[in-house]
């Protein structure tokens, strides 16, 4: 499966625009041309911009696009869980940066939370909505269905409208916390709660990689390679140029795994 840029894709165009800015830093709005998007953040995996033309909320609407042309959330596997955790944390920090420090929309626990990308995330305020619009539904004002991107906005969605609201309603909206929890449940024997009041303080959320690896009882690892750009300082492997996933571990290579000595 290839995740190469697709000619004519609006999201691929925005990612390409962001590549002209400094890596891991915002693009100053004063440096952006009038027809360009206001890039808030770019790194190896994501490009985030502020939706100004057709925001769903007057308080703030941010779109976080995968840099690769990933078609949908159904392309993701358990090895991509850290990416989804990054989406949630990045969206929370970017939305926080759009509000004044004393805004009641931040809630009592988030008003003093630092907004730097490396700062630990405490909890996202109840007014922050972060998630994906699942196909075949789409935002009629941002009609992109084949390049995966997350929407993050500050409720209430006072500029949504009823027709556009279908894409952000229960029928089409997939909250990022629910998606993370469902993937974790699919690769573990434990029930991972989602959608309850204390979800941000769940112990499992303190480990971004929780549930990212899979294997058999005999020690064979069956984890698919992630679509994430690897952190070479942590020993990550460089993905193939085509963006395809690597094959699972073969029985022959598994024989080289040392036995556990007890």
N, C-alpha and C positions, 0 to 999 in steps of 0.2 A: 504494500500500500504506500503510495507516494503522497507526500505533503508539500510538494513544491508549490511556489506561488502560481496562482491562476490568473491569466490575462483577463483584465476587465473586472476583477473582483474588487469592490470598494475597500474591503478590509485589507487586502494585500497592498492596495495603494497607500493606505494610511500607515501600514507597517513600513513600507518603503520610504515614505516621507520621514518617519521617525528615525530611520537609520542615518539620516543626514545630521541628526543631533548627537550630542555626547551620550555615550553609553551610561546607564544607571544614573541618569540625571534628568530633570525636567527641561523641556524646551521653553525658553522664555517667551511669553505671549508677544512681547514687543518685537521679537525676531521672526515671528510667523507672518506669512503673507495673509491678506484678508481671506483668501479662498481656502487656506489650510486650516486643519483642525488644531486645537490647542492641546498639544501633547503634554500630559502630566507626568508620565513615567515611561521609560523604556529600559528593558534589560534583555538578556539572551532569550527569554521565553515569552515575554508579554510586552504589549504596547497599550498604554492606557491614555485615553483622551477624554476631555470634557465635552459632552454633547450640548452644544449651544444653539444649534439651529432648531432642533425639535426635542427639547428636554421634557420628560414626563413630570418633573417637579421643579418648581421655581427655586427650591433650596439647593438643588444640585443633582446632576445626573452624569455618571461616569460610565464609559464603555471600556472594557478590558478585553482586548483581542489577543488570541494566541498568535505568535509570530508565524508559526507554520500554518499552512492551509488545511487545518484539521476540519473535517466536514461536520461533525456533531459530537455530542457528549457520548454517544454510543460507540465511538471509536476509542474512548478511554478505557484503560484497564486498571487493576489495583495498583500497578507500579506508578500510575500517574496521580495517586492520592496526594503526594507532596505538592504537586502543581495546583490542585484544587484548594489546598490549605493556603498556599501563597495567594491565590485569587481572593480568598476571603479576607486575609490579613491586609493585602494591598488595598482592596476596595474600602475596608474600614478606615485605613489611614488616609486615603485620598479624600473620602467623604468628610472625615474629621477636619481636614485642612481647608475645606470649603466653608466651614462655619466659624464664627467667632468663638473664642475660648469659653465664654460664659453662656453660650447658647443653650436653652433648655432642651433642644433636640438632641444634645449629646448625652444627656442622662448624667446621674451623679458620679458614676464610676469612670466615665470616659472623658470628662472635661479636663482632667489633668494628665491624660495619657499622651506621651510623646508621639509625634507624627512622623518620626524618622523611620526609614524602611527597615533599619536594623533593630529598632526598639521592640521589646516583647509586647504582644497584644494581650490586653486584659479581657475585654469583652466588647462586642459590638452593640451600640445602643439599639433599643427596640425600634426606633424610627428608621434604621438603616435596612434597606431591602437589597439583598445580593443574590443573584441567581441567573438562571438561563431560561430562554424561551425555547421550548422543545418543538421540533418539526411535527406536523406541517405548519404550525402557527408561526407568525412572525410579526415584528413591529412594522406597521404599515408605513411609518416614516423612516425607518431604517431597514429596508427590505433585503436583508442579507440572511440567507438560510443555510449556506454551505461553507461558511467559515466561522468556526466556533468562537464565540465571544460572550462575555458575561455582562450583565447590566447591574449597575449599582446606583441606587437613588435614595433620596431622603424623603420619607413619607411626611405628609400626605402627597399623593400624586395629583396635584391640583391642576396640571396641564395635560392630563391624559386623554380624556374624552371616552365615551362609552365604547365606540368601535375599537379603538386602539387598546382599550382596557382589557379586551379579551385576551390579548397576548400576555398581559401581566396579571391575569387572574388565575384562579385555582386550576382551570382546565389546561393551561399551557405553561404556567410558571413552575420551575423546578429550583427550589431554594438550594443554595450551595451546601448548607449544613445537611439537608436531607440527602443530597447526592453523595456526600462524603460518607454519611452513615450507612447508606444502602450498599455502597461498594465494600465497605468494611465488613458488613454482615455477610456478603457473598463469599468472602474468603476466610471467615472465621466461624467458630462454633458458638460465639457469644452474641447476644442480642445487644446491639448498639442503639441506645435511645436517641431519638431525634424529635425535634419539634416541641420539647417541653421547656419550661421557664428557665431552668438552670443549665441549658445546653452549653453555653460558652464556658462553664466551669467544669465540664466533664473531664475527669482525669485523662481519658484517652486523647483528648485534644491537645494535651501537653507534649505529645509525641507526633510530629507531623508525618513521620513515616509509618505510623501504626497501620497495619493491614496491607502495606505496600508489597510485601513478599509472600509468595505462595510456594507450597511444596507438598511432597507426599510423606507418609509416615516412615518410609525407608530412607529419607534423607535426600531424595531427588528434588532439586529446586526447579519449579515450573514457572517462575516469574517471567513475564514478558518484559522486554526492554521498554523503558519509558520513552515518551516522545520529548521529554525535557532535554534541554541542552545541559550536558553534564558539568558538574563542578570538578574541574581537573585537580584542584588542590585536595579534594577528598577522594581522589582515585576514580572518578567517574570516567566512563568510556565515551569517546567521541562517536556520535551517531553516524550512520551511513548518509551519504549525500542525498540519497533518494528519500530518506525519512522513513524507511520501512522498519518494521520491528524485527528483531533478531529471532532466530528459531529457538525453541526450548532446548534445555540441556539434554544431550543424548545419553543413552545408557553407558556408552563407552567412556565418555568423559566423566560420568558420575563415578566410575570406579576409582578415579584419582582423589575422591574426597576421603580424607583420613577418618578412621573410625574414632568414635569418642571413647577415651580411656577413663574408666571409673575405678 
